[in-house]
C-alpha cells in the first residue's frame, strides 16, 4: 500500500498523518531518529503486544525499551501516569527521548500526557491500533487522564510529532471494539459530512477487511484535522473544536456514572449521539424524522441508542456539570441544525435534559 500523507496544519507544531503499512513507513523514520542519537521508548498495553507480537520489531524498535500496561480505561489514571513517568525517569531519559504510543485511545491519551509533562515536554508519536483511536483520539493533541470524579479532567494540549495509521492492525480487533469505533465515525458524518453519513447508511456492513475502510478513516481524519487547524485549543466562543464533542456531554456522564469500562467509549458516544439528536429535535433545530435516520445508522453498526442499565439521573446530571465545554456554570451541548451541520447550544433547561435521560432508560 502506497503511503498517503495528510498534514495537520497548525501555527506551531504542524505534523503529518501517514496512512500506510506501518512497519514500512515507520522504519525509515525510526532509523533517522537513531542516526540523530535519539533514544526511543514505547508505551503500550499487554493486549496490543499480544495481538501484534512482531509489529514493533518489523518497524525497527528492536532495541527500544517498552512499557506494557494493563489494557482498559482504568489504566488512564493518576497511578499509571506516575508509573509511566518513572519508566522514563528511571532510565534517565532526557529531552532527546522520542516516546511512541502503540495502542488505542487509552494508551495514546496517557502517553501524550506523559510526553507533555515529563521534563516539561518531549516528542511523542502515535501508532493507533483501534478504529476509534485512528479516526479520533490520535489526532488533535488532546492528552490526559481520568479522575474518579470524571473523564479527562486532567490533561494538556500536546500535539504528536507524527501519526502512523495502518488499518491492517484492525484485523485482530474484537468485533465489539470495532463497532465502538464506528460510533466516532458516525459522529463525523452527523456533525460535518452529510455525504459520509449517507455513505454509511448505504453500506451493507463494514469490518476490518472492507475495501471502503481506509478511505473512511482518511475522511474522518481530514475532518478532524481541519477542525483542529481552525481551533486548536478549543477557544472559539461558539462552534470550533467543541463541535467534535457531539454526543460526548452525554457519553462522558454515562462512562463516569456507570463506571469506566462498563461501556466502551464508542458505545457511550452512540447513546450520546441519539440523545443529542433528540435534543436537537426538542430545540426545534431538526425534524423528528432525523431521529429515525440517526438511530437507524447507529443500530446498523450494532451500537446502542439506550442505556442497558437504569443509571441515576441525579448522578448523570452531576457528572455533566463537570463537562469541560460548560461556561459560567451553564451546561453547553453540541446539537445539529441539520444532519451534517453541528452547532453549540447554551442555556438549555435542565428539566429537558432530565427528560431525555429518563427516555433513554435512566431513573
N, C-alpha and C positions, 0 to 999 in steps of 0.2 A: 504493500500500500504506500503510495507516494505521500510524503509529508505535506500537509497543508497547514498554514500558519495564519492565525488571527491575532492582531495586536490590540491589547487594551491600552488605549491612548489616554494618558494622564499627564497633568502638568509636570509631575515628578514621578519617577519610578514606573514608566510605561514598561510593559512586558509582553512576551509572546505566549500564545496558547498553541502548542504543537499537536496536531491530530495525525497520528501515525502509529506504526508498530513500535511501541516504546523502546524496547531494547536497542533497535537500530538507531532511532532518533537520539536516544539518551547517551549512548556510549561515547560519541564524539564530544558531547558536552562534558561528560564525566572526565574523559581523558584530558580535556582542556583545563578543567579545574585542577586536576592533579599536576599538570605541567606547570601551572601557575603557583604551585606549592600550597594549595588549599587543602585543609583537612575536610573529610566528608563523613557525615554521620546521618543515620536514618532512624526515624521513629515509625513504628508500625504496630500491628497487633497480631496476636497469635493465630487468629483465624485466617487473616490475609496471607501470612507467611506460610501457613499450612496449605492453602489453596494454590499458591504460586511459589513453590519452593526454589525454582531456578531463575525466576524472573530478574531479581536484582543481580545475580551472577552474570546473566546474559547482558545486562546493561552496564557492566563494568564496576559493580560495587564490591568486588571480591575481597578487598582489603578494608572495607568500611565497617565501623562499629555500628551494630543495630540494636536498638532497644525495642523489645517486644512487650507490649502491654496487653491486658485483657481486652477482649472485644466488647463493645456495647456502650450505651450512652453514659453509664455510670463512671466510665473512665474519664469523661470530660469534667474533671473535678479538681479542687484545690490539691487533694492528695497526690494525684498523678501528675499535675502540673509541677509540683515540688519534686517528684521523682525524676521528671524529665530535666529539670534544671540541674539536679545533682548528677545526672548522666553526663551532662556537658561539663560541669564544674570539676567533677572527679577526674576527668580526662584532661583537665587544663585547656579546654577548648578556648580559642581566642576569637577575635572578630574576623579572622580569615576562615572560620568554620563555615561550611556550606551544609545546611540542615535540610534533609529531604523528608517529606511526609509521604508514606506509602500506605494508603488505606482509604477509608471512606470519610464522611464528614466529621466524625468524632476525632479521628486522628489528624485530619487536616486543620480543624479549628484549634485543637490543642497544640499541635506543633507550631502553627503560626503564632499563637500567643507566647509560646516559649521563645520563639525567634525574636518576637517584638520586645521581650522582657530581658533576655539574657544579654549582659553587657550593654544594655540599652539599645539592642538591636543588631541582629546578624541576618545574613541572607538565608532565605529558605525557598524551597521548590516543592511544587505539588505534583504527586503522581496519584491521581484519584483512581480508586478501584471499584466504586459503586456508581450506578447510574445517577443517583441523587448528587453525589459529590462532583461528578463530571459536569452536570448541567447547571449546578448551582454553587455549592459551598467552596469549591476550589478556586473560583473566580471572584475577584472583587475585594479581597483583602480584609474581610471581616474575620477576626480571630477571637477566641475566647473560651471560657469555661462556664459551667453552671454552678449555681448555689442551691442549697435546699429550698430557698425562697423563690427561685425562678430560673428560667433558662437564659443563658447568655448574658447574665447580669454583670459579669466581669470580662473585660477584653480590651482589644485595641484594633485600630485600623493599621494593618501591616501587610503591604502588597507582596506577593511572591515575586521572585526573580523570573520564574517561568512556570508554566503548567504543561504537563505532558499527558495527553489523553489518548488512550488506546481502548477502543470499545471491545476488543477481543478479551480483555480482562473480565468482561461481564459474563463470559460463558460459564464461569463457576459460581456466579451469584445465585443464591436461593431465589425461587420464584417470588416469595413474599417481598424480599428486598428489591427485586427488580420492579415489582408493582409499586412499591413505595416510591421509588424514583420517578415513576410516571406521574405521581402527584405533583411534583415540581414541574415536569414537562407540561402537564395540563395547565398549570398556573401561568406559564409564559403565554400560552395561547389565549387565556382568558384576560390577561392584563395588557397585552401589547400586540398580538398577532392573530387576528381572526382567521387568516388563511391556515395557520398552523393548527388552530382549534378545529377547523373544518377537515383538515387532512387527518387529524387524529380520529374524528368521527368516522371517516371513510375507511380507516384501517380495519382489516379483519384480523385483529390481534397483532401483537408486537412482542418479540422476545430478543434475547441477546444475539440471535443469529439472523434476525430480519435484515434484509438489504437496505431498508429505509432508515435503520437506526443511526448510522454515522452522520447522515445529513440532518436528522432531527437533533442530535446532540450539538452539532455545529450551529444550528439555527438558534437553539436556546442560549448557547454561549455568546453568540453575536448580539442577541437582545440584551443579555446582562452586561456585556462589555460596553454597549452604547449607554445604557442607563448609568453605569458606574462612571464612565467618562464624563457624563454631564453633571453628576452629583456624587463625587467620590465618597464624601464623608457624611452624607445624608443631612446636609444643612439647608436644603431648599425649604422655603416656608410652606410650600404645598407641592404635592406630587413628588417628583425627583426619585431618589433611590428608595424612598419609603414605599413606592408602588410595588417593589419586588416582594413586599410582605403581604401581598394579597392572601387572605386566609390565615395568616400567621398569628394575628392577635388572638384568634380563637384557638389555633393549633398549639401555641406555646402554653396557653392556660390548660388545655387538655393534658399535655405532657406533664406539666408540673403537678396537677391535682391527681391524675391517675397514677403517677409515679413513673420516673424515667425508665423506658424500656417496655412498659405495658403496650404502648402504641409506638410503632416506628414513626419517625418524623414525617415521612411522606404520607402515612396513613392519617395522622393528625391533621396534616395540611389538607388532605382530601375532604375531611369533615369540615375544616375551616373554609374551604372553597365553597362548599354547599351553603354554609351559614352566611358567608359574605355575599353570595348570590341572593339568598333570601333577604338579607339586609338591604341590598340594592333595590329589590322589588318593593320592600316596605317603605323605602325613601322615595319611591316614585321615579327611580332612575332608569329602570329597565322593565320590560313587560314580564308578566308571570310566566309566560311560555319559556323564558330563558332559564328558569329553574329546572324545567324538564330537560332542556338541552344540556345544561351543565351536569346535572346528576346522571344523565344517560351516559355521557362520556366517562365520568368518574367510575361508574359501576361497570362500564365496558372493560376497564382495566382492573377489575376485581378489587376496587378500593371502597372503603366505607363512606357513607354520607351521614350516618348517625352514630351516636355513642353505643358501644357494646355493653356499657355498664352505666348505671344511674349515678353520675358524679354529682356532688352537692353544688347547687347553683351559687351559694354564698362563697364557697371556696374558689370557684371559677371566676367570679366577679372580682374577688380579692386579687387573684393572680393577674387578671387583666389590668388592674391598677398599676402594676409594676412594669407594664409594657413600655419599651424604650421610645415608641412613637408618641406617647402621650405628651400633651402640652398643657401647662398651667393646671395640672390636676384633672384634666378632662380627657376622657377616652378618645382615641383617634383611630379610625378604621380606614382600610383601603376598600373602596367599593367600585362599582362599574357603572358608567353611563351607557355602555353597550358592551356586549361580549367583544373583547379585544381592545377595550379602552378603559383604563383604570384611573381613579382619582382618589385623593384623600378626603375624608369626611369627618368633621369635628362636631362636638356638641350634641351627640346622639343620646336620647333619653335612655337611662339605664334600664327602665322598665321594658323597653323594646328588646334590649339585649337579653334580659332575663327570659322574656317570652321565647326568643329564638333558642336559647339553651333548653328550655322546657320542651319545645317542639322536637329538639334533637335527642331527647331522652334523658336530660339531666333532671334533678329534682330538688 
